[in-house]
């Protein structure tokens, strides 16, 4: 999931992304005064050096924004094709996209947590001989935290609508990660009036 594929695509949109354990928005910027967006044709771009992961992520983003029309960027900008910013803009505009989303993994780390032993619900639980069934030994738990940056753009106005980072604990797979991030992003955008509330 590591990645930093340098495709200088300045266009890009989204609608939602969450994770199997937990995903939370840790930082976010929203365009001031922007009302609810209603894109009809979205380009999904996942930035990664791993082309297989890129394809899986872009296809999952498109699944998440349905029923809005969505196209994975790999079908517009194939692997190994180098474009400058102006070429990328021209190509995307020629396809008629009005929104775009960029999904980029920006960090992974492990977090070790010590879970203390439990002796039962009361002080007397310490007397393990009397209530042996109430004792549970302490242990260390290792969690994987994945940080993702998501950007949502209006292609027609060439304007950044929303950008933020999310932190997901223990994603099981790339589709799960995208799914969880999408939901967290969508929830934040709805909260701040950038997406229409669900009917």
C-alpha positions, 0 to 999 in steps of 0.5 A, a space after each residue: 500500500 505504500 506509494 507515491 506515483 508522481 502523476 501530475 494530475 491537477 484534476 481530481 473528486 470523491 464521495 466517500 471513503 471508512 475501515 473494518 476497525 475504525 477510520 477517523 478524519 484527523 485533519 480536513 480543509 474545506 473550500 469556504 462558502 462552497 455549497 453541496 456538490 453534485 458531480 455527474 461524472 467523476 474521475 478516480 485516481 489512486 496514487 501508488 507505485 504498485 499498479 495492481 493496488 492502484 487499479 484495485 483502489 480506483 475501481 473501489 472508489 468508483 464502486 463507492 461513488 455509485 450511482 454517480 458515473 465514475 471512471 478509474 484513472 488507469 483507463 485514462 492515464 495508462 501505466 507507464 504513460 507520462 503526462 505533464 500537467 497541461 496534458 493531463 488537464 486537457 485529457 481529463 476535460 476532453 473526457 467530460 469529467 466534472 469532478 475528481 478524487 485523489 486517494 494517496 496513502 501517506 504513511 503506515 505505522 504500528 502501535 503497540 498497546 498494553 492491555 492490563 490484566 483483569 481480576 474481576 469486577 470488584 476489589 475482591 477479584 484480586 483473590 484469584 484462588 477464590 474466583 479463578 474464572 474471573 482472572 484474565 492475564 495482561 497482553 500486548 496488542 499490535 495495531 496497524 495504522 494507515 494514513 490516507 490523504 484524500 482530495 476532492 476537486 471540481 474539474 470544471 472550475 479547477 478548484 479544490 473542494 475538500 482535502 483531508 487525512 484519515 487514519 484507519 486501524 487494521 484495514 484488512 485489504 485495499 478495498 476495505 481501506 478505500 471503503 472505510 476512508 470513503 465513508 469517513 470522508 463522505 460523512 465529514 463532507 455532509 457534516 459541513 454541507 459539501 454533500 447533500 444529506 442522504 435521503 
